[in-house]
Amino acid sequence: MFCNISRAPGKAGSRLFTLPAARSFSYAPLRCSIGSRQVSMSNFEKNKFINYQRIQDNLEVVKKRLQRPLTYSEKILYGHLDDPVNQDIERGVSYLKLRPDRVACQDATAQMAILQFMSAGMPEVAVPTTVHCDHLIEAFSGGPEDLKRANVTNKEVYNFLSSACAKYNIGFWRPGSGIIHQILLENYAFPGGLLIGTDSHTPNAGGLGMASIGVGGADAVDVMADLPWELKCPKVIGVKLTGKMSGWTAPKDVILKVAGILTVKGGTGAIVEYFGPGVESLSCTGMGTICNMGAEIGATTSIFPFNSRMSQYLRATNRSDIASYAEQFAPVIAADENAPYDEVIEINLSTLEPHVNGPFTPDLATPISKFKDAVKEQKWPEELKVGLIGSCTNSSYEDMSRAASICQQALDKGIKTKSLFTITPGSEQVRATLERDGQLETMRKAGGVVLANACGPCIGQWKRTDVQKGEKNSIITSYNRNFTGRNDANPATHAFVTSPDLVTAMVFAGNMNFNPLTDTLKDANGNEFKFEAPSGAGLPSKGYDAGSNTYVAPQPENVTSVDIDPKSQRLQVLAPFNRWDGKDAKGLKILIKSKGKCTTDHISAAGPWLKYRGHLQNISNNYMIGAVNSENGEANKLKNQLTGEYDTVPNVAISYRDQGIRWVSIGEQNFGEGSSREHAALEPRYLGGAAIITKSFARIHETNLKKQGLLPLTFADGAAYDKITPFDTVDIVGLTSFQPGKPLTLVVHPADGSAEWSTPLNHTFNQDQIAWFKAGSALNHMADMHAK
């Protein structure tokens, strides 16, 4: 395995690491204005056009200003600047104001996003927007039964979303249509575009050369309301791919390897840009897989340069006009020769080994050749209880075809799965095509259960019955995320992530020690055999079967209002948060000092709580219930400093709030990594929080906290985390002169009566974000601007 890692010291964007731009195939030079041609963004929006002219015009301005070569991702971002003439542009420093081409929301986050948009008082969305019903379907019996039950259980929410979409000119994808990221890749993504989505795995569209970035709902509302979207100018990490992928190695192994190198926070504040001759050996959907899981390294997004495999995919999904238009435009956005990267990783695909990552974190990477030893050394449960393939990361036609080829080999040998085996098609189009071509039937015959076209177990929507909560067990998935309790709410479940190929092979062994590259199984007659490497076409030879029509076009003229029942337990109209009182924050309690990893799953759990994503009061009852209290090492058990009694985190927060006492929460590194869910920021604001103070933050969560009027602050001295106790009282001083780049001060009044002490707190607020804080939230600030 060849992997050369180069790290650039000093200023971001230095010329220390310059590489020839990858040229996958030749393009004819532009002979006329790119804007002289109108090409629709999608087949569902014939009157919304790709604006390549804006990108070209912006880049002419930016290149004259910067006087340096640009990477592919830089060209896309800077091509979408709101004001290219005056915008400060410095990697890792400037805040860019951008104009995305479109917005996408999944049904769990769309509820709060639309509720906020309704508060803004706009008649309809300003940019093309879609809502996708994929998160609220619980996996239990199988696809049809689970979908039917979801339509009944979530009727109120689906009716709200569909009526709001109709009124505000938003495209609506009904339950059963598929997972948001697969739908976007099939229908809306296009090379050179800029998309924001209210889901952390939105970068999936980077597999089609689109800069696609996960955000919170408040960011989406800005764009929907025709305001520029703000993003800290990302650094650029280059990943050079050489060689050619073959055998058991899959696209998933690229990102599993990268995750092991960069860790869950190594990509924070950066775009991961892939390039090099190895790119051509990857399918478009394979590139999507790699970009999708880039969210697990904290990257702003991941992206591949436009190439011939993307053209093939566009034509296969009935978008030939976009393919030819992108080919015409390709020279403009192709990475410049000697474009600088802040860091470069090189991976030789010819020698890349299949990997298994986990448990409990997606960056613990182990090559399959060493995984058996790791299982024994770490005493991980050896029996494989369940293998799960699909999810937004690995649910393409190619993924499923390769898995089916392994199942067919097993059937030919007369054996079936020893572990439970579930299959989640990524979309109705993929499901219908796999059904037509026989792969789903092959997997069913081998023992698999086909689930609904939805997120399902990947996000905790899994009614699991084969183990009891607290029972140690192992599962292996082709998903992207494997934090504690993520899939089944069982903290004792050891979840591992890998390619669909390895998952499928291992369910026939029923054991975590099985390596299909070297180990054998016994056929029905007791004879040993070894699986051959999987095979599967990147695109269906007979074209895609669209399946059932699950899209509903908006009809604003037919809907006059969106009703929400005041007694609803699932939907609640939002009330504005209070504005800053103009004073320093004093006498703050410490609600909880958490220790260890604290993801958005710990802060605002998913699973059964998804039903309350549109009801802030109810969902706030899950705030920090998964976080470990540093005082006692337990979750959701802390001392109420007013009563001296132990209670749940939400109950203690409510007690403080109702007594007029504000509080802070203390955390460690990369606080809030994982999902883009803004509920992890809305909840502490609703419960009376003033600030979240940590060693460091994950990008999306930090922004979400700012949007809701909270103060995400970091210890300038990490030792202060160890010194402060959960029972101290604190002041945050310096708010009356709050300025970008100027630290605040934390004054600590120890509970034991010892002398007070202070420590500086850093922040990343710019002037606009300080205005959000003073107004009480970004939404309040937006209302102020509209009122002027």
C-alpha positions in Angstrom: 0.0 0.0 0.0 1.6 3.3 -1.1 0.4 6.3 0.8 2.5 9.4 0.9 1.3 12.2 3.2 2.7 15.7 2.8 1.8 18.4 5.3 2.2 22.0 4.4 3.3 24.3 7.2 2.5 27.9 7.4 0.0 29.9 5.5 -3.0 28.2 3.9 -2.8 28.2 0.1 1.0 28.2 0.1 2.7 27.1 -3.1 4.6 24.3 -1.3 2.4 21.6 -2.8 1.6 22.0 -6.4 0.5 19.2 -8.6 -0.4 19.0 -12.3 -4.2 19.2 -12.7 -5.9 15.9 -13.6 -7.2 15.9 -17.2 -9.4 12.9 -17.6 -10.2 13.6 -21.3 -9.8 16.4 -23.7 -12.2 19.2 -24.2 -12.7 21.6 -27.1 -12.1 25.2 -26.2 -15.1 27.5 -25.7 -16.0 29.3 -29.0 -19.0 31.3 -27.8 -20.5 32.7 -24.6 -21.4 29.8 -22.3 -24.5 31.9 -21.3 -25.9 31.8 -24.8 -27.3 28.3 -24.1 -30.0 27.5 -21.7 -30.0 24.1 -20.1 -32.5 23.1 -17.3 -31.1 22.2 -13.9 -33.3 19.1 -13.9 -36.1 17.3 -15.7 -38.5 18.4 -13.0 -37.6 22.1 -13.3 -37.7 23.0 -16.9 -37.8 26.8 -16.2 -34.7 26.8 -13.9 -31.4 27.0 -15.7 -27.8 26.2 -15.0 -25.9 29.4 -14.6 -22.4 28.6 -15.9 -22.1 32.2 -17.2 -22.0 33.5 -13.6 -19.3 31.1 -12.7 -17.2 32.1 -15.7 -17.7 35.8 -15.1 -16.8 35.5 -11.4 -13.7 33.5 -12.1 -12.4 36.1 -14.5 -12.6 38.6 -11.7 -11.2 36.3 -9.0 -8.2 35.1 -11.1 -7.2 38.7 -11.9 -7.3 39.5 -8.2 -5.5 36.4 -6.8 -3.0 36.0 -9.5 -2.5 32.3 -8.8 -3.8 29.0 -10.2 -7.0 27.6 -8.6 -8.1 24.1 -7.8 -11.3 22.6 -9.1 -13.2 23.1 -5.8 -12.0 26.7 -5.5 -13.3 27.5 -9.0 -16.7 26.2 -8.0 -16.9 28.1 -4.7 -15.4 31.4 -6.0 -17.6 31.1 -9.1 -20.6 31.3 -6.8 -19.4 34.4 -4.8 -22.1 37.0 -4.2 -19.5 39.9 -4.7 -16.3 38.6 -6.4 -14.9 42.2 -6.7 -14.9 43.0 -3.0 -14.9 39.5 -1.3 -11.9 38.8 0.9 -10.5 35.4 -0.2 -8.0 33.7 2.1 -8.1 30.0 2.8 -8.9 29.2 6.4 -9.5 32.9 7.3 -12.1 34.7 5.2 -15.8 34.2 5.4 -17.2 33.8 1.9 -20.7 35.0 0.9 -22.0 32.6 -1.7 -25.0 32.1 -3.9 -25.8 28.4 -4.0 -27.7 27.0 -7.0 -30.2 24.9 -4.9 -31.2 23.6 -1.5 -32.3 20.2 -0.4 -33.8 19.0 2.9 -34.6 15.6 4.3 -37.9 15.2 6.1 -36.5 15.2 9.6 -34.6 18.5 9.2 -37.1 20.0 6.7 -39.7 20.4 9.4 -37.7 22.9 11.4 -36.2 24.5 8.3 -39.7 25.2 6.9 -41.0 26.3 10.2 -38.2 28.9 10.3 -38.8 29.9 6.7 -42.5 30.4 7.4 -41.4 32.8 10.2 -39.4 34.8 7.7 -42.6 35.8 5.9 -41.5 35.1 2.3 -44.1 34.1 -0.3 -41.9 31.3 -1.8 -38.4 30.1 -1.9 -35.9 32.1 -3.9 -33.9 29.2 -5.3 -34.9 25.7 -6.4 -35.5 23.6 -3.3 -36.7 20.0 -2.7 -37.8 18.0 0.4 -37.2 14.2 0.6 -39.1 11.8 2.8 -36.5 9.3 3.8 -35.7 9.6 7.6 -39.0 8.8 9.2 -39.5 5.2 8.0 -38.6 2.6 10.6 -37.1 -0.7 9.4 -38.8 -3.8 10.9 -40.8 -6.1 8.7 -39.5 -5.3 5.2 -40.0 -2.6 2.6 -43.8 -2.6 1.7 -45.0 -3.2 5.3 -42.6 -0.6 6.8 -43.6 2.0 4.3 -47.3 1.4 4.9 -46.8 1.8 8.6 -44.7 5.0 8.2 -47.4 6.6 6.1 -49.9 6.1 8.9 -47.5 7.0 11.8 -46.2 10.1 10.1 -49.3 11.2 8.3 -49.4 14.6 10.2 -45.8 15.4 9.3 -46.1 14.3 5.7 -49.2 16.4 5.2 -47.5 19.4 6.7 -44.4 19.0 4.5 -46.4 18.3 1.3 -48.7 21.3 1.9 -45.8 23.6 2.8 -43.9 22.5 -0.3 -46.9 23.1 -2.5 -47.4 26.6 -1.0 -43.8 27.7 -1.1 -42.9 26.3 -4.5 -40.8 23.4 -3.2 -40.5 20.0 -4.9 -41.7 17.2 -2.7 -40.5 13.6 -2.9 -42.9 11.2 -1.2 -42.1 8.5 1.3 -40.6 5.5 -0.6 -38.9 7.6 -3.3 -35.5 6.9 -1.8 -32.7 8.5 0.2 -32.2 12.2 -0.4 -28.6 11.9 -1.6 -29.3 9.2 -4.1 -32.3 11.2 -5.5 -30.0 14.3 -5.7 -27.4 12.4 -7.6 -30.0 10.9 -10.0 -31.9 14.1 -10.7 -30.4 17.3 -9.5 -26.6 17.2 -9.1 -24.6 18.7 -12.0 -20.9 19.4 -12.5 -19.8 22.9 -11.3 -22.9 23.5 -9.2 -23.2 24.5 -5.6 -25.7 22.7 -3.4 -26.5 23.0 0.3 -28.5 20.3 2.1 -29.8 19.9 5.6 -28.0 16.6 6.1 -24.3 16.0 6.8 -23.9 13.6 3.9 -24.9 16.0 1.3 -21.3 15.9 -0.1 -22.5 12.7 -1.9 -23.1 14.9 -5.0 -19.4 15.6 -5.2 -19.3 12.3 -7.1 -20.9 14.2 -9.9 -18.5 17.2 -9.7 -20.8 19.4 -7.6 -19.8 21.2 -4.5 -22.4 20.0 -2.1 -22.3 20.9 1.5 -24.2 19.9 4.6 -25.7 22.7 6.7 -28.2 23.3 9.4 -31.7 24.4 8.6 -31.1 28.0 9.5 -28.4 28.2 6.7 -30.9 26.7 4.3 -33.5 29.3 5.3 -31.0 32.1 4.4 -30.6 30.8 0.9 -34.3 30.0 0.5 -35.0 33.6 1.5 -32.6 35.0 -1.1 -29.8 35.9 1.3 -26.1 35.1 0.6 -24.9 32.0 2.4 -21.8 32.3 4.6 -19.0 29.8 4.7 -15.5 30.1 6.1 -13.1 29.9 3.1 -12.0 26.2 3.2 -8.5 24.9 2.9 -8.0 22.3 0.2 -6.7 18.8 0.9 -5.7 17.0 -2.3 -6.0 13.2 -2.6 -4.1 11.9 -5.6 -5.3 8.6 -6.8 -3.0 6.4 -9.0 -3.3 2.9 -10.2 -6.5 1.0 -10.9 -9.0 -0.5 -8.6 -9.8 -4.3 -9.0 -10.7 -7.4 -7.1 -12.2 -7.1 -3.7 -11.2 -3.4 -3.3 -14.1 -1.1 -3.7 -14.5 2.7 -3.7 -15.5 2.6 -0.1 -12.0 1.5 0.8 -10.6 4.8 -0.5 -12.5 6.8 2.1 -12.0 4.2 4.8 -8.3 4.6 4.3 -8.5 8.4 4.2 -10.5 8.4 7.4 -7.8 6.3 9.1 -5.2 8.9 8.0 -7.0 12.1 8.7 -9.2 11.0 11.6 -12.7 12.3 12.4 -11.4 15.9 12.7 -8.6 16.0 10.2 -10.7 17.4 7.4 -12.3 20.1 9.5 -12.3 23.4 7.7 -11.2 21.9 4.4 -12.5 20.5 1.1 -11.1 17.1 0.1 -10.4 17.2 -3.6 -9.6 14.0 -5.4 -7.6 14.0 -8.6 -5.1 11.9 -10.6 -5.1 9.1 -13.1 -6.8 6.7 -10.7 -10.0 8.7 -10.9 -11.0 7.1 -14.2 -11.2 3.6 -12.6 -14.1 4.7 -10.4 -17.7 4.9 -11.4 -19.7 8.0 -10.8 -21.6 6.4 -8.0 -18.4 5.1 -6.5 -17.1 8.6 -6.4 -20.3 9.6 -4.7 -19.6 6.9 -2.0 -16.2 8.4 -1.3 -17.5 12.0 -1.1 -20.5 10.9 1.1 -18.4 9.4 3.9 -16.0 12.4 3.7 -18.4 13.9 6.3 -16.9 11.5 8.8 -13.5 13.2 8.7 -15.1 16.6 9.3 -14.5 17.9 5.8 -16.6 20.9 4.5 -17.2 18.7 1.5 -15.4 16.3 -0.9 -15.4 16.4 -4.6 -14.1 14.8 -7.8 -13.2 16.7 -11.0 -15.6 16.4 -13.9 -14.7 13.4 -16.0 -16.1 11.0 -18.6 -17.6 8.7 -15.9 -19.8 11.6 -14.9 -20.9 12.2 -18.5 -21.8 8.5 -18.8 -23.9 8.7 -15.6 -25.7 11.9 -16.7 -26.7 10.3 -20.0 -27.8 7.1 -18.2 -30.1 9.2 -16.0 -31.7 11.0 -18.9 -29.7 14.2 -18.6 -27.8 14.3 -21.9 -28.2 18.0 -22.3 -26.4 18.6 -19.0 -23.6 16.2 -19.9 -22.9 18.0 -23.2 -23.2 21.4 -21.5 -20.8 20.4 -18.8 -18.3 19.0 -21.4 -18.5 22.4 -23.1 -17.9 24.2 -19.8 -15.2 21.8 -18.5 -12.2 23.9 -19.5 -13.4 26.8 -17.4 -13.6 24.8 -14.1 -10.8 22.3 -14.6 -8.1 22.6 -12.0 -5.3 24.9 -13.2 -1.8 23.5 -13.7 0.2 23.8 -10.5 -2.9 24.6 -8.4 -1.8 24.6 -4.7 -3.1 22.2 -2.0 -2.6 22.7 1.7 -1.9 19.0 2.1 -1.6 16.1 -0.2 -2.3 12.4 0.3 -1.4 9.8 -2.4 -3.1 6.5 -2.7 -2.3 3.7 -5.2 -5.6 2.0 -6.0 -3.7 -1.0 -7.4 -2.4 -1.9 -4.0 -5.1 -0.5 -1.8 -6.4 -3.3 0.5 -10.1 -3.6 1.6 -10.6 -2.1 5.0 -13.0 -2.5 8.0 -13.4 0.6 10.2 -14.7 0.7 13.8 -16.1 0.0 16.2 -17.6 3.1 17.8 -15.8 5.5 15.5 -15.5 5.6 11.7 -11.7 6.4 11.7 -10.4 3.3 13.4 -9.2 1.7 10.1 -8.0 -1.9 9.8 -7.0 -3.6 6.6 -8.9 -6.9 6.1 -5.6 -8.8 6.3 -5.2 -7.6 9.9 -8.8 -7.5 11.0 -9.0 -11.0 12.3 -6.1 -10.4 14.7 -7.7 -7.1 15.8 -10.9 -8.8 16.7 -9.1 -11.2 18.9 -6.7 -8.7 20.5 -9.5 -6.2 21.3 -11.9 -9.0 22.4 -14.6 -7.7 20.0 -17.6 -10.0 19.8 -16.7 -12.6 17.1 -20.2 -13.7 16.1 -21.6 -11.5 13.4 -25.3 -10.9 14.3 -26.4 -8.8 11.4 -24.9 -7.5 8.1 -26.6 -4.5 6.5 -25.9 -3.1 3.1 -27.3 0.0 1.4 -27.8 3.5 3.0 -27.0 6.7 1.2 -23.3 5.7 1.0 -23.5 2.4 -0.7 -26.9 1.7 -2.4 -26.2 2.2 -6.1 -26.9 -0.2 -8.9 -23.2 -1.1 -8.9 -23.0 -1.7 -5.2 -26.1 -4.0 -5.2 -25.0 -5.9 -8.3 -21.6 -6.7 -6.8 -23.3 -7.9 -3.6 -25.8 -10.0 -5.6 -22.9 -11.6 -7.5 -21.5 -12.9 -4.1 -25.0 -14.1 -3.1 -25.3 -16.0 -6.4 -22.0 -17.7 -5.7 -23.3 -18.8 -2.4 -26.5 -20.1 -3.9 -24.6 -22.0 -6.5 -22.8 -23.8 -3.6 -26.1 -24.5 -1.8 -25.6 -22.2 1.2 -27.5 -19.3 2.7 -26.6 -16.5 5.1 -25.8 -17.4 8.7 -26.3 -13.8 9.9 -29.3 -11.6 9.5 -28.9 -9.8 6.2 -30.7 -6.6 5.2 -30.6 -4.7 1.9 -31.6 -1.0 1.5 -32.0 0.2 -2.1 -31.0 3.9 -2.4 -34.0 5.0 -4.5 -37.1 3.8 -6.1 -35.3 3.9 -9.5 -32.5 1.7 -8.2 -35.0 -0.7 -6.5 -37.1 -1.0 -9.6 -34.1 -1.6 -11.8 -32.6 -4.2 -9.4 -36.0 -5.9 -9.3 -36.2 -6.0 -13.1 -32.7 -7.3 -13.5 -33.0 -9.9 -10.8 -30.4 -8.9 -8.2 -33.0 -8.3 -5.4 -34.5 -11.7 -6.0 -31.0 -13.3 -5.8 -30.3 -11.6 -2.5 -33.7 -12.7 -1.1 -33.1 -16.3 -2.1 -29.8 -16.1 -0.2 -31.5 -15.0 3.0 -31.7 -11.3 2.6 -34.5 -9.0 3.6 -35.2 -6.0 1.4 -36.1 -2.9 3.4 -37.8 0.3 2.2 -36.1 2.9 0.0 -35.1 5.0 3.1 -32.4 5.6 5.6 -33.6 3.0 8.1 -31.0 1.4 10.4 -28.2 3.7 9.2 -29.8 6.6 11.3 -31.2 4.4 14.0 -34.6 3.8 12.4 -34.4 0.1 13.2 -36.8 -1.9 15.4 -34.2 -4.5 16.3 -35.4 -7.6 18.1 -32.5 -10.2 17.9 -30.6 -8.8 20.9 -31.4 -7.1 24.1 -30.3 -3.6 25.0 -26.9 -3.9 26.8 -26.0 -7.2 25.1 -22.6 -7.1 23.5 -22.7 -8.0 19.8 -21.2 -7.2 16.5 -22.8 -5.9 13.3 -21.2 -4.9 10.1 -22.6 -2.4 7.6 -21.9 -0.5 4.4 -23.1 2.7 6.1 -21.0 5.8 6.9 -21.3 6.3 10.6 -20.9 4.0 13.6 -21.0 6.0 16.8 -22.1 4.3 20.0 -25.8 3.3 19.8 -26.1 4.9 16.3 -27.9 2.1 14.5 -29.9 0.4 17.2 -29.7 2.5 20.4 -27.7 -0.3 22.0 -24.5 1.1 23.4 -23.0 -2.4 23.6 -23.4 -3.0 19.8 -20.0 -3.0 18.1 -20.7 -1.5 14.7 -18.2 -1.8 11.9 -18.3 -0.1 8.5 -16.9 -1.5 5.3 -17.8 -2.1 1.6 -21.1 -3.9 0.6 -18.8 -6.6 -0.8 -17.2 -7.5 2.5 -20.5 -7.2 4.4 -22.2 -9.7 2.0 -19.4 -12.2 2.1 -19.2 -12.1 5.9 -22.9 -12.8 6.5 -22.4 -16.2 4.9 -19.6 -17.0 7.4 -21.5 -15.5 10.4 -18.2 -14.6 11.9 -16.1 -11.4 12.2 -12.9 -13.5 11.7 -13.7 -14.3 8.1 -11.5 -12.9 5.3 -13.1 -13.7 1.9 -9.8 -12.9 0.2 -8.1 -15.8 1.9 -10.5 -17.9 3.9 -12.9 -20.7 2.7 -16.4 -21.8 3.5 -18.1 -25.2 3.2 -20.7 -25.8 0.6 -23.9 -27.9 1.0 -21.8 -31.0 0.6 -19.2 -30.1 3.1 -16.6 -29.2 0.5 -14.5 -26.1 0.9 -14.7 -23.2 -1.5 -13.5 -19.6 -1.7 -15.5 -16.7 -3.0 -14.4 -15.2 -6.3 -14.0 -11.4 -6.3 -17.4 -9.7 -6.9 -18.5 -8.2 -10.2 -21.1 -5.8 -11.2 -21.8 -3.1 -13.9 -21.5 0.5 -12.9 -24.6 1.3 -15.0 -27.5 -1.0 -16.0 -27.1 -2.3 -19.6 -30.9 -2.0 -20.2 -31.1 1.5 -18.7 -32.8 2.5 -15.5 -36.4 1.7 -14.7 -37.9 4.7 -13.0 -40.3 2.6 -11.0 -43.3 4.3 -9.3 -43.7 8.1 -9.7 -43.0 9.5 -6.2 -42.4 13.2 -7.1 -45.0 15.9 -6.5 -44.5 19.2 -8.2 -45.4 22.4 -6.2 -48.7 24.1 -6.9 -48.5 27.5 -5.0 -51.8 28.7 -6.6 -53.7 25.8 -5.0 -52.6 26.2 -1.4 -53.4 29.3 0.7 -52.2 28.2 4.1 -50.2 25.6 6.0 -52.2 24.5 9.1 -50.5 23.3 12.3 -52.7 21.9 15.0 -51.9 23.8 18.3 -52.4 20.6 20.2 -50.0 18.6 18.0 -47.2 16.7 19.7 -45.1 16.6 16.5 -45.3 20.1 15.1 -45.0 23.4 16.9 -44.9 27.0 15.6 -41.6 28.6 16.6 -41.5 31.7 18.9 -38.5 34.1 18.5 -35.7 33.7 21.0 -35.0 36.6 23.4 -32.5 39.2 22.3 -29.1 39.8 24.1 -29.6 42.0 27.1 -26.5 44.1 26.4 -24.6 42.8 29.4 -21.9 40.3 30.2 -23.3 36.9 31.2 -22.8 36.4 34.9 -23.8 33.8 37.5 -24.1 31.0 35.0 -24.4 27.4 36.2 -22.6 24.6 34.5 -25.3 22.3 33.3 -23.0 19.4 32.4 -19.3 18.9 31.9 -19.2 16.0 29.4 -16.2 13.9 28.8 -15.0 12.0 25.7 -16.7 11.9 22.3 -19.8 14.0 22.2 -21.5 13.8 18.7 -24.8 15.2 17.7 -26.2 11.7 18.4 -25.2 12.3 22.0 -26.5 15.8 22.1 -29.8 15.2 20.3 -30.5 11.5 19.7 -32.2 10.3 16.5 -34.1 7.0 16.3 -37.4 7.2 18.3 -36.8 11.0 18.7 -37.1 11.7 15.0 -40.9 11.9 15.4 -40.4 15.2 17.4 -38.1 17.0 15.0 -40.9 19.5 14.2 -41.7 20.2 17.9 -39.0 22.0 19.8 -40.5 21.6 23.2 -40.8 17.8 22.9 -37.5 17.1 21.3 -35.7 19.2 23.8 -36.4 16.3 26.3 -33.5 14.4 24.6 -30.9 17.1 25.1 -27.5 15.6 26.0 -29.0 12.4 27.2 -26.3 10.4 25.6 -23.4 12.5 26.9 -21.2 11.1 29.6 -21.2 13.2 32.8 -17.6 13.8 33.9 -18.7 13.8 37.6 -20.0 10.3 37.7 -19.2 8.6 34.4 -22.9 8.1 33.7 -25.2 9.3 30.9 -28.2 11.5 31.6 -27.7 11.6 35.3 -26.5 14.9 36.9 -26.9 16.9 40.1 -29.4 19.7 40.2 -27.4 22.4 42.0 -30.6 24.0 43.2 -32.1 20.9 44.9 -29.0 18.7 45.4 -30.9 15.8 43.8 -29.9 13.9 40.6 -32.1 14.1 37.6 -32.0 13.9 33.8 -30.1 16.5 31.8 -33.2 18.1 30.3 -35.0 18.2 33.6 -32.1 20.0 35.3 -31.9 22.5 32.4 -35.6 23.2 32.6 -35.3 23.7 36.4 -32.6 26.3 35.9 -34.4 28.0 33.0 -37.7 28.3 34.9 -35.8 29.8 37.9 -34.3 32.5 35.5 -30.8 30.9 35.7 -28.8 30.6 32.5 -26.2 27.9 32.1 -23.3 26.7 30.0 -22.3 23.2 28.9 -18.6 22.1 28.8 -17.2 19.6 26.4 -14.0 18.2 24.8 -12.6 17.8 21.3 -14.5 18.0 18.0 -17.7 18.6 20.0 -20.8 18.1 17.8 -19.3 16.0 15.1 -21.6 13.9 13.0 -25.0 14.9 11.7 -26.0 18.4 10.6 -29.0 18.4 12.9 -29.6 21.9 14.1 -31.8 20.5 16.9 -28.5 20.0 18.8 -28.3 23.8 18.8 -32.0 24.7 19.1 -32.4 22.6 22.2 -29.8 24.2 24.4 -31.1 27.6 23.3 -34.7 26.7 24.2 -33.6 25.2 27.5 -31.9 28.4 28.7 -28.3 27.9 27.6 -26.0 30.8 27.1 -22.8 29.2 25.8 -21.2 25.9 24.9 -17.5 25.9 25.9 -15.2 23.1 24.5 -11.7 22.3 23.4 -12.8 22.4 19.8 -16.0 22.2 17.6 -17.1 20.4 14.5 -17.8 22.9 11.7 -21.6 22.5 11.2 -22.4 22.3 14.9 -20.4 25.5 15.6 -22.3 27.4 12.9 -25.7 26.0 14.1 -25.0 27.3 17.6 -24.2 30.7 16.3 -27.4 30.8 14.2 -29.5 30.2 17.3 -27.9 33.0 19.4 -25.6 30.8 21.5 -21.9 31.3 22.1 -19.7 28.5 20.9 -16.4 29.2 22.7 -13.2 27.3 23.0 -10.6 27.1 25.8 -7.5 29.0 24.8 -5.8 26.8 27.4 -6.9 23.2 27.2 -5.9 22.6 30.8 -8.8 24.8 31.9 -11.2 22.0 31.0 -9.5 19.8 33.6 -9.4 22.5 36.2 -13.1 23.5 36.1 -15.6 21.4 38.0 -19.3 20.8 37.2 -20.4 22.6 40.3 -18.6 25.9 39.7 -20.4 29.1 38.7 -19.0 31.1 35.8 -19.2 34.5 34.2 -18.5 35.3 30.5 -16.9 38.7 30.3 -16.2 40.9 27.3 -19.6 40.7 25.5 -20.1 44.4 25.8 -17.1 44.9 23.5 -17.6 41.7 21.5 -15.4 41.9 18.4 -14.1 39.4 15.8 -10.7 38.0 16.8 -10.9 39.4 20.4 -11.1 36.6 23.0 -13.7 36.7 25.8 -12.9 35.8 29.4 -14.3 33.0 31.5 -14.3 33.9 35.2 -14.7 30.8 37.4 -16.1 31.0 40.9 -15.2 27.6 42.4 -17.8 25.7 44.3 -15.4 24.9 47.1 -15.0 28.6 48.0 -11.5 28.9 46.8 -10.2 32.0 44.9 -11.8 32.8 41.6 -9.7 32.3 38.5 -10.1 33.2 34.9 -9.1 31.9 31.5 -9.4 33.3 27.9 -12.0 31.9 25.6 -11.5 32.0 21.8 -14.2 32.3 19.2 -14.7 32.5 15.5 -17.5 35.0 15.3 -17.3 37.6 12.5 -19.2 40.8 12.5 -22.3 39.4 10.9 -22.4 36.5 13.3 -22.0 38.9 16.2 -25.2 40.6 14.9 -27.0 37.3 15.1 -26.0 36.9 18.7 -27.1 40.4 19.6 -30.5 39.9 17.8 -31.0 36.7 19.6 -30.7 34.5 16.6 -29.9 34.6 12.8 -33.7 34.4 12.2 -34.3 37.4 14.4 -31.6 39.3 12.5 -33.2 38.4 9.2 -36.5 39.7 10.4 -34.8 43.0 11.4 -33.3 43.3 8.0 -36.7 42.7 6.3 -38.3 45.3 8.5 -35.9 48.0 7.5 
